């Protein structure tokens, strides 16, 4: 997330590739509709891109932080 916060698009791509299936699964469990879940995940990754610099590893795991963004 530090690299993402610095605007590194490759880091963001790697983050997306390694976490998107989990995030989509969480969104599907919450929403129950594939199209709505995909939209929610897209919005969540936009928020991750914009706010990666706010992530504090001392307060928790990156995946949990991202999961909260998806749930919200």
N, C-alpha and C positions, 0 to 999 in steps of 0.2 A: 504494500500500500504506500510505502514511502516513495517508491519509484512512480507509482501512479499519481501521487500528489505532486510530483515534480513535472507532470505532463508527459511521462513516458508511455507512448501508445503501445509499444511492444509489451511492456509490463502489464498494461490494462488487458491486452489481448490474452496474455498468458493467464491472468487472473480470471478472466471470463471463461476461458476454455477449461480451467481446472475447477471452477465453482458453479458454473451456470446450471448444470444438471441438478445439483442439490437445491439451488435457489428455485428452480422451476418446480421441483418436487414439493417444496414447502408451499409455494404459491398455489399449486394444484390442490394440496390438502386443505388450504384455507378457502379457496374460491370455488373449487369444484368444476370450473369451466376452463378448458384449455386456452381459449382465446383471451379471456380475462387474465388468466395466470401469465400468459406470455406478455401481455401489455404491462402487467404489474412488474414483471422481472425486467423488462426494458426500462421502465421508469426507475426501478431500483438501481440498475447499473448506471444510469445517468446521474443519479444522486451519489453513487459511489465515486464516479469520476470527478464530480464537482466537490465532494467533501472528504476525499481520502486524507487530506491533510489534518482533518479533525480527529482521525482515529488515534487513540492512545493505547498502545499495547500494554501499558501498565494496568489498564482498566478491564482488559479482557482479550479474548481471541478475535482475530480478524473475521473468521467465518461467523462467529456469533454476532458481531457488529453488523455484518452484511445481512444476516438473517433478520435482525431487527428492522433493518431498512426495508426488506421485502415485506415483512409482516405489517409494517406501518403503511 
